[in-house]
Amino acid sequence: MSGASISNIEWCEYGKLDYGVSHDLTHGIEEWRELREVLHSYGISPAGTCVEIGCGAGRLTNAVAADFEIVHACDVSEDRLQQVRKVPHGEKIIPHLLTGPTLPLGNDSADLCISTHVFQHITDLSVVRTYFAELYRVLCPGGCILIHMPFVGAHGISGKLHAVAIRRLKETTKRLVLALTRMLIVCGWRRLPWKIDHYTVFEYREVHTHLKQLGFWPIELRLLSRDGIHSYVFSRKSTVYSGVGVASPGRTQDI
């Protein structure tokens, strides 16, 4: 199994500083309402056990817990987990502190695995691959994953040459600033004059191939248009397909 992602450095610190919109429970209810409709199109009625990777302060977790018996809320920030315990449906939420991509659940123990606005912020793609393998392991046969991942064509990301060139320049600059940010955080600096995080744009072909090799099938990309266009991967743990391993590392944006 892969170890922790280096991006945990900034996200643990941002959890302490309470950055972001992770507290917006109304936004989470609206987001879950739309995602739940997609699950219904798969013939899946929310019930049983759900696992969420990157729960933050519980924006989406609270809404999901209204429909599930148990939600295992996983995050790298202990401060965020303290917050998720206090949401209205907190009695149905079991928080888990992650120090790496291994999930603290048994095999075939979850009906749904969900993650939104998280995977793109993980610097190490080996960690993303391990998370997918872990999702497959903990899902019951026929269980579903619902994973938000940025792809070209969504999130305002264009595949046009000039747009790609500008994006590459921004990514290079951001990597340099992020390296400095992590060094300052490790050295004890807390309140920096900026907030910066890693952002990956994934290649769908690579993600599709990797999931199929693990044993997920069918695999579908959905573009949902609430608050802009966002891309989500939906798939099920097949009851008939046998995985053949994981894909080898590719380019920076590949799985």
N, C-alpha and C positions, 0 to 999 in steps of 0.2 A: 504494500500500500504506500501511496505517496504521503509525505509529511505535510505540514501546514504550508499554506501559501504565504509568501512574503507580504502580500496585500493585507494580511491580518494586522500588520503593524499599524496602518493608518485607521483601519476600521475599529479596532479596539479603542484607539484614542478618540475617534469621532463619537463612539458610543459614550465615553466619559463626558465629552463636551456637549453631547445631546444635539448633534448636528442633524439636519435633514427633516423630512416630513413624515417620519415614521409614526407619529402620534395621531395622524388624521384618520380617525376611525370611520367617519362618514365617507371619506374617499375609499377606504377599504371595503365598506359595504357595497358601494356602487361597483367597484372593480370585481368583487366576488359575484355579484349578481350576473354580470356579463359572462364571467368564466363558468359559472354554474350552468348557464344556458348552453354553452358549448359542451359541457359534460353530458347534459341531457341529450344532445344530438348524438352522443356516443352510446346512449342507452344506459348511462351511469347516473344513479340517484345518490347524492351525497349521503353517506352513512358510515358508521364503523370508525376506522382509524385513519388519520391523515398525518403525514410528515411534512413539515415546512422547513426548507433550508433558507436561512437568512431572515428570520422572523422580525428582526428589529424590535421596535417598541410595541408591535402587535397590531399595526394598522390593518393588515389582511388577516392575521391570525384570529383576531376577535370575530370577524365575520364568518370565517371558515368554521370556527368552534360552535357557532349557532346551529350548524347542520351536521356536525360529527360528534360522536360520543367522546372521542379523545383526539387531541391534536398535539403531536410531539413537535414542539417549537425549538428549532436549532439555530444557534447563532454563535459567533466568535467573541461577542462582547457580553461580559457578565453584567454590565450596567444595563444593556438593552433587555437582558433576560429578567432583571429585577423589575423593569417597567412592564414587560409583557404579563407578569404575574398579576398586575393590577387592573387589567382590562375587564369590562363587564362580564365576559364569559371565561374569566381566568380559572374558574374551578374545573373546567374541562381541558385545560392546557397544561402539558408537562414540559417544562423548559429543560434544555440540554445545552451545556457549554461545549462547543467544538474546538478542539485544538488542532484538528486535522480533518480530512474528509471521510473518516470512518464514522458511520452512523451508529448510535448506541441502541440498536433495535435488533431483534432476532430475524431470522429468515422468514419470508412469507408472512409478515406480520402487519402490513399496511395495505389499505385499499386505494389510497391516493397519495402521491408525492408531488408537492407543489413548490415552486420557487419563482418569485417575481423580482425583477430589477436587482439581481444579485450576481448571476454568473458572469456578466460582462465586467464586473469589478474584480474578478479573481485573476491575478497576474499569471499564475502558473497553470498552463493548460493541462499538465499532468494531473493537477488537482481536479479540474473539471471532469476529466476522463474517469478519475476514481469516484467522484460523486455519482456519475452515471452508473458505474458498476455497482455502487452501493445502493442506488435507487432500485436497480433491478433485483438485487439480493433481498431487500426488505419488502418488496411488493409481493402481494399474493398473486397467484396466477390469474390473469385477466385484469389485474390492477392497473391503474393509469398514472402516467406522469403528465404534468402540466407545467412546462418550464418556459419562462420568458427569456428570450435570447435575441439580441439585435442582429438582424441580417440586412444585407443591401436590399433596398426597396421599402424598408420600414424605418421609423424613427427619423425621417428626414434624411436618410443616408442614400446618396445617389451613387450609381456606378459609372457616371460620366467621368471622362479623363480628368477634367479640371477639378471636379469635386474630389476625386480620389487623391490627386496631387496635394490639394489643400489639406485634406484629412491626414495624409501621411506626414505633412509638415507639422501639423498640430500634435499628432501622436508622438513624433520625435521630441518636440519641445516639452510635451507633457511628461514623457518618460524621464527626461533630465531633471525637471523640477520635482517630480515625484521621488526620484532617487535622493535628492537633497532633503525633501520633506521627511522621508523615512529616517535618514541619518540624524536629523535634528530631533525627531521624536525619540529615537533610541538614546540620544544623548541627554534627554530630559526636558526638551522644549515642549511646552504644552499648547499654549494658545498662539499659533502662528497666524500671520496676517492673511492667510489664504487657506482654502480647503480644496484639495486636489485628490483625485483617485484614478486608478487605472480604468480604461474602457476598451473592451475588445469588441470588434465587429466580426461575427462568426461567418463561416462559409457553410451554407446549408447542406451541400453535397457531402461534406466531411462529417457533419453531425449525423445526417441520415445514415451514412455507411457505418459509423461507429455504433449507433443505437441498434441497427439491424444485426451487427455482429454480436452484440451482447445478448440478443434474443427478443428485442422489442419489435412488435408488429401488430397492426399496421402503424405507420409513422406519418404524421401529417403536420404541415406548417399552416397555421392560421394567422391572418392579419386582422387584428381587431382595431376599430377606429375610435374608441373612446379616448378623448384628450390626445388626439394625434393617432398616427398609425403605429401599432406595436405588434411585434411578431412573437408568436408562442408555438412551441413544439408540443404536440399531443401524441401520445402513443400508449400502447398497452403492453404489459408483460405477456407475451404469447404463451399459450398453453400447448403449442405444437412445434414452434421453431426452436432449434437448439443453437445457441450462440457458438461462435468459433474463436472467441478472443477479442482483444481490443485493437483498435487501429493504432498504427505507429504514428509518432509525432510528425506533424507537417510544418507548414509555415506558421508564423506567429498567430495569425487569425484562424488557423485550422484546428479542428479537433483531431 
